Amino acid sequence: METVSFMSHLFSPLALGGLTLPNRIVIAPMCQYSADEGSAADWHLIHLGSLALSGAGLLILEATAVSPEGRITARDLGLYSDANERALARVLEAVRKYSSMPVAVQIAHAGRKASTARPWEGGLQVKSDAPGGWIASAPSALAYGPGEEAPAALDRAGLAKVREDFAACARRADRLGLEGIEIHGAHGYLLHEFLSPIANQRDDEYGGGLENRMRFPLEVFDAVRSAVDPRKPVWMRLSASDWVEGGWTVEETIFVAQALEKRGAAATHVSSGGMSPKQAIKLGPGYQVGFAKAVKRATTAPVIGVGLITEPEQAEAILAAGEADAIAIGRTALYDPRWPWHAAAKLGAEVNAPQPYWRSQPRELPNLFAGAKIFQR
């Protein structure tokens, strides 16, 4: 059967720097809050193993803390110690044994949203004097929500430590052979906090006007970019809007994306929100795609769109219209880990699937699994 991969935008290859994805479906990073002192556990082996068999073009590991104090919760995944590195190596070894899917990592610092309980345990801030709590750090000593303990404002030594923590985490990721590095600059976490005037009220060169507010995130990007193999793609995820009056805007996002591109960013992953509990997000199918479209029109590096993209035809239409270069799915992938299979079936394309699963293809479909010749029953 003649291959039809190039007939579908969603199932055409995409280059992120020196990495070529077999298709444009990206599994977005999704926190699991199931690590042990930052170390990946058996849950990660099961969870990531399942997603690695999905047929997507790229799997991005959940927000992975660059330091213990940079975790959202005490159970966040981290990559700041030798123990963390060994634990993640065990998981990746198993995943790679059965999947050829490229795996990237999102490296992150939670900023003022650190030291919280897991979502299913209430998700509220754990105060620094409570068991398992610590004092968060941020651009300014401004609490995320009413009644919360204010973070400590980072001084120059603190800024230098955070930069080096990101670089050290990136070096560990490089040693593990992770194929790409996404820097988390979205969802109200530390680097987004520097960008947004809601959280950044500094009066030094890292606060005030846009060029000052973007200075530290760009310094972190430079530190990460210089810490790893120059052929390895590095990019940033940005929140394009705070959804709060007087907050971060898509126009500012474009300015940062352009600056990152000049520094060698391989892509921009465009999300939104997370800066303030006052956010008024207008939810709907593809509600963030307009932000991705705006960034794509102003830059040349690939743009990853995300946000309630749940149907294959919807994803295909977004790419066909030039509104994004790749589609990230998060909760959709948790609900349906074989979503890329089903998308390929609807769009007449092929996906990579493990041989033990080939016989699962319905008889009425044309060849769905790349390389499959016989479907035993």
C-alpha positions as CSV (number, residue, x, y, z in Angstrom):
1,M,0.0,0.0,0.0
2,E,1.3,3.4,-0.9
3,T,2.1,5.5,2.2
4,V,-0.1,8.5,2.6
5,S,1.7,10.2,5.5
6,F,2.3,13.5,3.6
7,M,-1.4,13.8,2.6
8,S,-2.2,14.8,6.2
9,H,-0.7,17.9,7.8
10,L,-1.0,16.3,11.2
11,F,1.0,13.2,10.1
12,S,3.7,15.0,8.1
13,P,7.2,15.3,9.6
14,L,8.3,18.4,11.5
15,A,11.9,19.6,12.2
16,L,12.6,21.1,15.6
17,G,16.2,22.2,15.1
18,G,18.2,19.0,14.6
19,L,15.3,16.8,15.7
20,T,12.8,15.5,13.1
21,L,9.4,14.4,14.5
22,P,7.6,11.7,12.5
23,N,4.3,13.6,12.9
24,R,3.0,16.8,14.5
25,I,1.3,15.4,17.6
26,V,3.0,16.4,20.8
27,I,2.1,14.9,24.2
28,A,2.2,17.9,26.4
29,P,3.9,17.9,29.8
30,M,1.5,16.9,32.5
31,C,2.4,16.8,36.2
32,Q,1.8,13.5,37.9
33,Y,2.7,14.5,41.5
34,S,4.0,11.0,42.1
35,A,7.7,11.3,42.5
36,D,9.8,10.4,45.6
37,E,12.1,13.3,46.6
38,G,12.1,14.3,43.0
39,S,12.9,10.8,41.7
40,A,10.7,9.0,39.1
41,A,8.9,6.0,40.5
42,D,7.1,2.9,39.1
43,W,4.1,5.1,38.3
44,H,6.3,7.0,35.8
45,L,7.4,3.8,34.1
46,I,3.8,2.8,33.6
47,H,2.5,6.2,32.7
48,L,5.3,7.2,30.3
49,G,5.5,3.7,28.9
50,S,1.8,3.9,27.9
51,L,2.2,7.3,26.3
52,A,5.3,6.3,24.5
53,L,3.3,3.6,22.6
54,S,0.7,6.2,21.5
55,G,2.1,6.9,18.1
56,A,2.6,10.6,18.8
57,G,5.6,12.5,17.3
58,L,7.0,13.7,20.6
59,L,6.5,13.0,24.3
60,I,7.4,15.9,26.7
61,L,8.0,14.8,30.3
62,E,6.1,16.6,33.0
63,A,7.4,19.8,34.6
64,T,10.6,18.7,36.1
65,A,12.0,20.8,38.9
66,V,15.5,22.2,38.6
67,S,15.8,22.3,42.5
68,P,14.0,21.0,45.5
69,E,12.6,24.5,46.3
70,G,11.5,24.8,42.7
71,R,8.9,22.0,43.0
72,I,5.2,22.8,42.9
73,T,4.5,20.0,45.4
74,A,6.8,17.8,47.5
75,R,5.9,15.0,45.1
76,D,7.0,16.7,41.9
77,L,9.4,15.1,39.5
78,G,12.9,16.6,39.7
79,L,16.3,16.4,38.0
80,Y,18.5,18.1,40.5
81,S,20.4,15.2,42.1
82,D,22.3,12.0,41.1
83,A,19.4,10.0,42.6
84,N,16.9,11.8,40.4
85,E,19.1,11.2,37.3
86,R,19.5,7.4,38.1
87,A,15.7,7.0,38.6
88,L,14.8,8.7,35.4
89,A,17.4,6.7,33.5
90,R,15.7,3.5,34.7
91,V,12.4,4.7,33.3
92,L,13.8,6.0,30.0
93,E,15.7,2.7,29.5
94,A,12.5,0.8,29.6
95,V,10.6,3.3,27.4
96,R,13.3,3.2,24.8
97,K,13.4,-0.5,24.7
98,Y,9.9,-0.6,23.2
99,S,9.4,2.8,21.6
100,S,11.3,4.9,19.1
101,M,9.3,8.1,20.0
102,P,11.5,11.1,20.8
103,V,11.3,12.2,24.4
104,A,11.9,15.7,25.6
105,V,11.7,17.2,29.1
106,Q,10.2,20.4,30.4
107,I,12.5,21.9,33.1
108,A,10.8,24.2,35.5
109,H,10.9,26.3,38.7
110,A,7.5,26.9,40.4
111,G,8.4,30.3,41.8
112,R,5.7,31.6,44.2
113,K,3.4,28.7,43.3
114,A,5.8,26.3,45.0
115,S,5.1,24.4,48.3
116,T,1.5,23.4,47.6
117,A,-0.5,20.2,48.2
118,R,-1.2,17.8,45.4
119,P,-4.5,18.6,43.5
120,W,-6.4,15.6,44.9
121,E,-5.3,16.7,48.4
122,G,-6.8,20.2,48.0
123,G,-4.0,22.0,46.0
124,L,-3.6,24.7,48.6
125,Q,-0.4,26.3,49.7
126,V,1.5,24.4,52.3
127,K,2.9,27.0,54.7
128,S,6.6,27.0,55.5
129,D,6.0,26.1,59.1
130,A,3.9,23.1,58.2
131,P,5.3,19.6,57.5
132,G,6.6,19.3,54.0
133,G,6.4,23.1,53.4
134,W,9.0,25.6,52.5
135,I,9.4,29.3,51.6
136,A,8.9,29.9,47.9
137,S,11.0,32.3,45.9
138,A,9.8,34.8,43.3
139,P,10.7,38.0,41.5
140,S,8.9,40.0,44.2
141,A,7.5,39.2,47.7
142,L,4.0,39.0,46.4
143,A,1.7,36.1,47.3
144,Y,-0.2,34.2,44.5
145,G,-3.5,34.3,46.3
146,P,-5.2,36.0,49.3
147,G,-4.1,34.6,52.6
148,E,-1.1,32.8,51.2
149,E,2.4,33.2,52.6
150,A,4.4,35.7,50.5
151,P,7.5,34.3,48.7
152,A,11.0,35.6,49.3
153,A,12.2,38.0,46.6
154,L,15.2,36.7,44.8
155,D,18.4,38.6,45.3
156,R,21.4,38.6,43.0
157,A,22.8,35.4,44.6
158,G,19.4,33.8,44.3
159,L,19.1,34.7,40.6
160,A,22.6,33.3,39.9
161,K,21.6,30.0,41.7
162,V,18.4,29.7,39.6
163,R,20.3,30.2,36.4
164,E,22.8,27.6,37.3
165,D,20.1,25.2,38.5
166,F,18.5,25.4,35.1
167,A,21.8,24.8,33.4
168,A,22.7,21.9,35.7
169,C,19.3,20.3,35.1
170,A,19.8,20.7,31.4
171,R,23.2,19.0,31.6
172,R,21.6,16.0,33.4
173,A,18.9,15.9,30.7
174,D,21.6,15.9,28.0
175,R,23.4,13.0,29.7
176,L,20.2,11.0,29.8
177,G,19.9,11.4,26.0
178,L,16.6,13.3,26.1
179,E,16.1,14.6,22.6
180,G,14.8,18.1,23.5
181,I,14.5,20.6,26.3
182,E,11.5,22.8,26.9
183,I,11.9,25.6,29.4
184,H,8.8,26.3,31.4
185,G,8.0,30.0,31.0
186,A,4.2,29.7,31.4
187,H,1.3,29.1,33.8
188,G,2.4,31.5,36.6
189,Y,5.6,29.8,37.5
190,L,8.9,31.5,38.1
191,L,10.0,32.6,34.6
192,H,6.4,33.7,33.7
193,E,6.4,35.6,37.0
194,F,9.4,37.7,35.8
195,L,7.5,38.5,32.6
196,S,4.2,39.5,34.1
197,P,3.8,42.9,35.9
198,I,1.3,41.2,38.1
199,A,4.1,39.2,39.9
200,N,7.1,41.4,39.0
201,Q,7.3,44.7,40.8
202,R,11.1,44.9,41.0
203,D,12.9,48.2,40.8
204,D,16.2,46.9,39.4
205,E,17.2,45.8,35.9
206,Y,14.9,42.8,36.1
207,G,11.7,44.8,36.7
208,G,9.8,47.7,35.2
209,G,9.6,47.8,31.4
210,L,9.2,44.8,29.1
211,E,12.9,44.6,28.2
212,N,13.8,44.4,31.9
213,R,11.1,41.9,32.8
214,M,12.1,39.6,30.0
215,R,15.8,39.8,30.9
216,F,16.0,37.0,33.4
217,P,14.0,34.4,31.3
218,L,16.3,35.2,28.4
219,E,19.3,34.7,30.7
220,V,18.0,31.3,31.7
221,F,17.4,30.3,28.1
222,D,21.0,31.3,27.3
223,A,22.3,29.3,30.2
224,V,20.4,26.2,29.1
225,R,21.2,26.6,25.5
226,S,25.0,26.9,26.2
227,A,24.9,23.9,28.7
228,V,23.8,21.3,26.1
229,D,24.8,19.9,22.7
230,P,24.3,22.7,20.2
231,R,22.4,20.2,18.0
232,K,19.8,19.5,20.7
233,P,16.6,21.6,20.3
234,V,15.8,23.9,23.2
235,W,12.6,26.0,23.3
236,M,10.3,27.7,25.8
237,R,6.7,27.4,26.7
238,L,5.0,30.7,27.2
239,S,1.6,31.9,28.5
240,A,0.4,34.3,25.9
241,S,-2.1,36.0,28.2
242,D,-2.7,36.3,31.9
243,W,-6.4,36.7,31.2
244,V,-6.3,39.5,33.7
245,E,-6.5,43.3,33.0
246,G,-3.1,44.8,33.3
247,G,-1.3,41.5,33.0
248,W,0.9,39.8,30.4
249,T,-0.3,40.1,26.8
250,V,0.0,38.3,23.5
251,E,1.8,41.3,22.0
252,E,4.5,41.0,24.7
253,T,4.6,37.3,24.1
254,I,5.4,37.9,20.5
255,F,8.3,40.2,21.5
256,V,9.8,37.5,23.8
257,A,9.3,34.7,21.1
258,Q,11.2,36.8,18.6
259,A,14.0,37.4,21.1
260,L,14.2,33.7,21.9
261,E,14.3,32.8,18.2
262,K,17.3,35.1,17.7
263,R,19.0,33.2,20.5
264,G,18.4,29.9,18.9
265,A,15.1,28.7,20.2
266,A,13.9,25.7,18.1
267,A,10.2,26.4,18.7
268,T,7.6,28.3,20.8
269,H,5.0,26.4,22.8
270,V,2.1,28.7,23.2
271,S,-0.3,28.3,26.2
272,S,-1.9,30.9,28.5
273,G,-3.0,31.7,32.0
274,G,-1.9,30.5,35.5
275,M,-0.6,33.9,36.8
276,S,-3.5,34.9,39.0
277,P,-6.6,33.4,40.6
278,K,-8.4,36.4,39.1
279,Q,-8.0,35.1,35.6
280,A,-11.1,35.0,33.5
281,I,-10.4,32.4,30.8
282,K,-12.9,32.1,28.0
283,L,-12.9,28.3,27.6
284,G,-14.0,26.7,24.3
285,P,-12.6,24.3,21.6
286,G,-9.1,25.5,20.6
287,Y,-9.5,28.5,22.8
288,Q,-5.7,29.2,22.8
289,V,-5.1,28.6,19.1
290,G,-5.5,32.3,18.3
291,F,-2.5,33.0,20.5
292,A,-0.4,30.4,18.6
293,K,-1.5,31.9,15.3
294,A,-0.4,35.4,16.4
295,V,3.0,34.1,17.4
296,K,3.4,32.1,14.2
297,R,2.7,35.1,12.0
298,A,5.5,37.0,13.8
299,T,8.2,34.3,14.0
300,T,9.7,31.7,11.7
301,A,10.5,28.9,14.3
302,P,7.8,26.2,14.6
303,V,4.9,27.0,16.9
304,I,3.2,24.4,19.1
305,G,-0.5,25.1,19.7
306,V,-2.4,23.6,22.7
307,G,-5.7,24.0,24.5
308,L,-8.9,21.9,24.1
309,I,-7.8,20.4,20.8
310,T,-9.7,17.1,21.1
311,E,-10.7,16.0,17.6
312,P,-8.4,14.8,14.7
313,E,-10.3,16.9,12.2
314,Q,-9.9,20.0,14.4
315,A,-6.2,19.4,14.7
316,E,-5.8,18.9,11.0
317,A,-7.8,22.1,10.2
318,I,-5.6,24.2,12.6
319,L,-2.4,23.0,10.8
320,A,-3.9,23.3,7.3
321,A,-4.9,26.9,8.1
322,G,-1.3,27.7,9.2
323,E,-2.4,28.6,12.7
324,A,0.3,26.3,14.3
325,D,3.0,23.9,13.2
326,A,2.2,21.2,15.8
327,I,-0.6,20.2,18.1
328,A,-0.1,19.4,21.8
329,I,-2.6,17.2,23.6
330,G,-2.6,16.8,27.4
331,R,-5.8,15.7,29.1
332,T,-7.0,14.2,25.8
333,A,-4.0,11.9,25.9
334,L,-4.7,10.8,29.4
335,Y,-8.3,10.0,28.6
336,D,-7.4,8.3,25.3
337,P,-3.7,7.2,25.2
338,R,-4.3,5.9,21.7
339,W,-5.6,9.2,20.3
340,P,-2.9,9.4,17.6
341,W,-3.9,5.9,16.4
342,H,-7.5,7.0,16.1
343,A,-6.5,10.3,14.4
344,A,-4.5,8.4,11.8
345,A,-7.4,6.1,11.1
346,K,-9.7,9.1,10.5
347,L,-7.2,11.0,8.4
348,G,-5.9,8.1,6.3
349,A,-2.4,8.1,7.8
350,E,0.0,5.7,9.5
351,V,1.5,5.6,13.0
352,N,4.3,3.7,14.6
353,A,3.0,1.0,16.9
354,P,4.6,-1.9,18.7
355,Q,4.4,-5.3,16.9
356,P,2.4,-7.0,19.7
357,Y,-0.4,-4.5,19.0
358,W,-0.6,-4.8,15.2
359,R,-3.4,-7.3,15.4
360,S,-5.6,-4.8,17.1
361,Q,-6.3,-3.0,13.8
362,P,-9.9,-3.3,12.7
363,R,-10.2,-5.3,9.5
364,E,-12.1,-2.6,7.6
365,L,-9.3,-0.1,7.9
366,P,-6.4,0.3,5.4
367,N,-3.0,-0.3,6.8
368,L,-2.7,1.9,9.9
369,F,0.4,0.7,11.6
370,A,3.6,1.7,9.8
371,G,5.5,-1.5,8.8
372,A,2.7,-3.9,9.6
373,K,2.2,-6.6,7.0
374,I,0.1,-9.3,8.7
375,F,-2.6,-8.9,11.3
376,Q,-3.0,-12.2,13.1
377,R,-6.2,-13.0,14.9
